[in-house]
Amino acid sequence: MALFLSEAEINSSKDYSCLNVNNYNLHFSKTLKFGKARTAAYIHVQSGLKRVESLEQDDLEIMVFENNSIILCGVYRPFKLINGHSSNSAFVGFIDCLKKITSGRKSTIIGGDFNIDWHKQSVKKDVLEEWAEESGLLQLILPVTRRRQVSMIDGVRLQESCLDLVFAATPLKVEVIPSIQSDHDLVQVHLKLQKPPITTKKVIIADWRNYSAEKARYELSKINLRTDDCGLQLLDSLTSSLIEVLNKVAPKKVVKVRGDQEIVNAKISAVKKKRDRMWKKYKVTGDIEFLVLSRSLTKSLKNIIAKEKKRTFRAKVTSHGGLGFWKAVGEIFNVKSTKEDLVLDVGGRQVTSESEVADLFSDYFVDKVNKLASKSSSLSPTPIKTFSDENWQAFSLTEVTSALKMINHALLSFETCS
């Protein structure tokens, strides 16, 4: 669900994309703005945990996350100070931040490397105990969590301490797991979080699926403004006319949205519900007729989904010129975009714009397709127009599939495009 790392040594001048893990969001402490962050966190995308930066401080290695029921906080109290702090002033700010985090009503769990040995008496430990008692929290870690060898006059001695602590309002199952890569052990807290319920609501959106520039120009050409209008009257008249045009080219419609942004397909949802009802009736009654209906609806559901996938792909291909085309093709072939900037040298001119690069690639492959197709007497296709042509028509799915198959064997000559 969540993994906190102390002494991470994240430098703001380096790229850490290699640390990304599927289904987890990687966060760094706010001290990164000073050049280096020493705390990192992996948060599972389905945990429902959202970062609460208002409870953090720029100069402290503290990260706070919350969902509907809990606040989860990872901390690291380093010996290296930033922003001109002394050891005492930094510790006072550290405790003040913890007090602010625990001032709410939600259940709170705070853990990390506090660099305060829980097995030894000290002023800082007394302050930490006082804060925990005032906040109604228990310290759950009792065994040693750090071991290192220290050189002494009479030889080498093993120094043991309990620096990694976990504070919670109620006892939780906690494990200290030995580490072979660090002088600190791993601390694992077992916690079952209630996932926030997925809600469905109705919203009004503009339907742009049938929009076209030609239709918009046609509707705009029909606007007739009164010549005697001026000032605010002219502005009101123009605004009303533009709203009317917008309602025609992108009409408003009511849709169901699941969660934050997933639009529910009404057609698929209706067939799925009917299929599920038939299956439940079969399980209750044992009537084979309901089983047949359920299987028939499952087949229909697959066909509808296939058609919707084609429609969605066609819409993506025809949007945003070449950039939209290659993004849609990349999704089909599961091609991941690179973070590196792509620079093309075209006739001595360097091209870095994403949209222009996409158009160049598109023009190159379209030209390849036309040349290959012209050599084939069996195909005899109509030449495909480029994206720069005003009268460009959308590719059909069949055309795109055919084009990709034809250029597959010519990809070895790809470098000639530059």
MARDREN-180164 format. One record per residue (C-alpha): x negated, y, z; residue in three letters. Coordinates in steps of 0.25 Angstrom, whole numbers, plus 2048, in hexadecimal, padded with zeros to 3 digits. Layout:
XYZALA ...
END
This chain:
800800800MET 7F580A804ALA 7E680A806LEU 7DE81580CPHE 7CF81680ALEU 7C581E813SER 7B882380FGLU 7BC822800ALA 7B282D7FCGLU 7BA8327F0ILE 7B383D7E8ASN 7BC8477E1SER 7B28477D5SER 7B48387D2LYS 7BE8307CBASP 7C48257D3TYR 7CF8207C9SER 7C78127CACYS 7CD8117D9LEU 7DB8117D4ASN 7E38057D7VAL 7F08007D1ASN 7FD8047D8ASN 7F580D7E2TYR 7F381C7E3ASN 7E68207E7LEU 7E582D7F0HIS 7D98357F6PHE 7D983E802SER 7DA84D800LYS 7CC84F803THR 7C984B7F5LEU 7CB85A7F2LYS 7BE85D7FAPHE 7B68537F0GLY 7B88467F8LYS 7C383D7FEALA 7BF832807ARG 7CD82C809THR 7D58257FEALA 7E281E7FEALA 7E98147F4TYR 7F88147F5ILE 80180A7EFHIS 80B8107E5VAL 8178097EBGLN 81480C7F9SER 81C8197F9GLY 8118207FFLEU 80F82F7FBLYS 8038377FFARG 806843809VAL 7FB84D806GLU 80285780FSER 7FE84F81BLEU 7EF84E817GLU 7E4858818GLN 7DA85C80DASP 7CE85A816ASP 7D284D81CLEU 7D183E818GLU 7E083B81AILE 7EA836810MET 7F9835814VAL 80482D80DPHE 81382B810GLU 81F82480BASN 82D824811ASN 82A81D81ESER 81B81F821ILE 80F828820ILE 80282181DLEU 7F582881FCYS 7E682581CGLY 7DB82D823VAL 7CC82D823TYR 7C483682DARG 7B7838827PRO 7AA83D82EPHE 7A7846822LYS 7AE853823LEU 7B385C818ILE 7B986A818ASN 7B0870823GLY 7B686782EHIS 7AE86383BSER 7B0855840SER 7BA85B84BASN 7C2864842SER 7C3859838ALA 7C984F842PHE 7D3859848VAL 7D885B839GLY 7D884C838PHE 7E184A844ILE 7EA856840ASP 7ED850833CYS 7F0843839LEU 7FA84A843LYS 801850837LYS 802843830ILE 80883C83CTHR 81284783FSER 81D842836GLY 827838839ARG 82382D830LYS 81B821835SER 80C823832THR 80081A830ILE 7F2821830ILE 7E681982EGLY 7D781B829GLY 7C981D82DASP 7CA827839PHE 7BB82683CASN 7BF82584BILE 7BB818852ASP 7C8813859TRP 7BF80A862HIS 7B7816868LYS 7BC822871GLN 7BA83086ASER 7C083D86AVAL 7C583B85CLYS 7CB82E85FLYS 7D383486BASP 7D883F862VAL 7DC834858LEU 7E382C863GLU 7EB838868GLU 7F083B85ATRP 7F482D858ALA 7FC82D865GLU 80383A862GLU 807835854SER 80C82785AGLY 80181F852LEU 7FA813856LEU 7EB810851GLN 7EC80184BLEU 7DD7FE848ILE 7D67F7854LEU 7CA7EF84EPRO 7BD7F4848VAL 7BF7FA83ATHR 7B07FF837ARG 7A37F8839ARG 7957FD835ARG 7877FA839GLN 77F805840VAL 770806841SER 76C807850MET 75E808857ILE 75F7F985BASP 7657F484EGLY 7727F4846VAL 77F7F584DARG 78D7F2848LEU 7967FE84AGLN 7A57FB84BGLU 7B080584CSER 7BF807849CYS 7C0813840LEU 7CC80F837ASP 7D981183ELEU 7E881083BVAL 7F3818842PHE 801814842ALA 80E81684AALA 81080784BTHR 8077FA84CPRO 8047F583ELEU 7FD7E9838LYS 7EE7EE836VAL 7E37E6831GLU 7D47EA831VAL 7CD7E3825ILE 7BE7E1824PRO 7B87E8819SER 7AB7E4811ILE 7A97F180AGLN 7AB7FB815SER 7A67FD823ASP 7B5800826HIS 7BF7F4827ASP 7CC7F581FLEU 7D97F8827VAL 7E67F3822GLN 7F37F7827VAL 7FF7EF824HIS 80C7F7822LEU 8197F581ALYS 81E802814LEU 82C803810GLN 82C807801LYS 8358137FEPRO 84280F7F8PRO 8428117E9ILE 84E81A7E6THR 85681D7D9THR 85C82A7D6LYS 8628317CBLYS 85B83D7C4VAL 85E8467B8ILE 8538467AEILE 85184B79FALA 851840795ASP 84684278BTRP 846835784ARG 84D83A778ASN 846847778TYR 83F84C76BSER 839859767ALA 84185975AGLU 84E858762LYS 84986376CALA 84586D760ARG 85386A75ATYR 85B86E767GLU 85287A769LEU 85487F75BSER 86387F75ELYS 86188976AILE 868897766ASN 8658A2770LEU 86E8AE770ARG 8668BA76BTHR 86D8C4774ASP 8688BC781ASP 85C8C2788CYS 8548C0795GLY 85A8B679FLEU 8668B3795GLN 85C8AF78BLEU 8558A6795LEU 8618A079AASP 86689D78CSER 859897788LEU 85888E794THR 866889792SER 863886784SER 85687E787LEU 85D876792ILE 868872788GLU 85D86E77EVAL 856866789LEU 86285F78DASN 86485A77FLYS 85685577CVAL 85485078AALA 86184E791PRO 86384C7A0LYS 86683E7A5LYS 8688387B2VAL 85E82C7B5VAL 85B8247C1LYS 84D8257C7VAL 84781A7D0ARG 83D81F7DAGLY 83682C7D6ASP 83682B7C7GLN 83A81E7C1GLU 8468207B8ILE 84F8147B8VAL 85380F7AAASN 86380F7ABALA 8648047A0LYS 85A7FB7A6ILE 85F7FD7B4SER 86D7F97B0ALA 8697EC7A9VAL 8607E87B5LYS 86B7EB7BFLYS 8757E27B7LYS 86B7D77B5ARG 8687D77C4ASP 8777D67C7ARG 8797CA7BEMET 86D7C37C5TRP 8727C67D3LYS 8807C07CFLYS 8797B47C9TYR 8717B27D6LYS 87E7B37DEVAL 8887AB7D5THR 87F7A27CEGLY 8877A57C1ASP 87E7A27B5ILE 8857AD7ADGLU 87F7B87B6PHE 8717B27B4LEU 8737B37A5VAL 8787C17A6LEU 86C7C47AFSER 8627BF7A5ARG 8697C6799SER 8687D37A0LEU 8597D07A3THR 8577CE794LYS 85E7DB791SER 8567E279CLEU 8497DE796LYS 84E7E3788ASN 8527F078EILE 8457F2795ILE 83D7EF788ALA 8457F9780LYS 84380478BGLU 83480178BLYS 83480377CLYS 83C81077DARG 833815788THR 826812780PHE 82C818774ARG 82F82577CALA 821825782LYS 81A823774VAL 82282F76ETHR 81F83977ASER 81384277BHIS 80D83E76EGLY 80083676DGLY 7FE83677CLEU 80C83077FGLY 80A825774PHE 7FD82077ATRP 802821788LYS 80D818784ALA 80480E77DVAL 7FB80E789GLY 80680A792GLU 80A7FE789ILE 7FB7F9789PHE 7F97FC797ASN 7ED806794VAL 7E980E7A0LYS 7E581C79DSER 7D78207A1THR 7D382C7AALYS 7C88307A1GLU 7CA83B797ASP 7CA837789LEU 7C284077FVAL 7C383E770LEU 7B9844766ASP 7C184775AVAL 7B984E74FGLY 7B0854759GLY 7BB859761ARG 7BD85376FGLN 7CC850772VAL 7D084E781THR 7DF851782SER 7E7845785GLU 7F284877BSER 7E884B770GLU 7E083F772VAL 7ED836772ALA 7F183D765ASP 7E383A75FLEU 7E482B763PHE 7F282B75ESER 7EF831750ASP 7E382774FTYR 7EB81B751PHE 7F7820749VAL 7ED82273EASP 7E7814740LYS 7F580E73FVAL 7F9815732ASN 7EC81172CLYS 7ED802730LEU 7FC80272CALA 7F980871ESER 7F07FC71CLYS 7FB7F271FSER 8057F0714SER 80E7E871DSER 8117F3727LEU 8127FF71ESER 816809729PRO 819817729THR 80D81F72DPRO 80E82373CILE 80E83273ELYS 805838749THR 80983F756PHE 80584D750SER 81084C745ASP 81D854748GLU 825849742ASN 81F83E74ATRP 82983374EGLN 82882A75AALA 82281D758PHE 82B81175ASER 826806763LEU 8257FC757THR 81C807750GLU 81380875CVAL 8127F975ETHR 80E7F7750SER 804803750ALA 7FD7FD75CLEU 7FC7EF756LYS 7F67F5749MET 7EB7FD750ILE 7E77F275AASN 7DD7EC751HIS 7D77FA74DALA 7D47FF75BLEU 7C57FC759LEU 7C4808750SER 7CA81175APHE 7BD81875DGLU 7BE81F74FTHR 7C9828754CYS 7BF83175ASER 
END
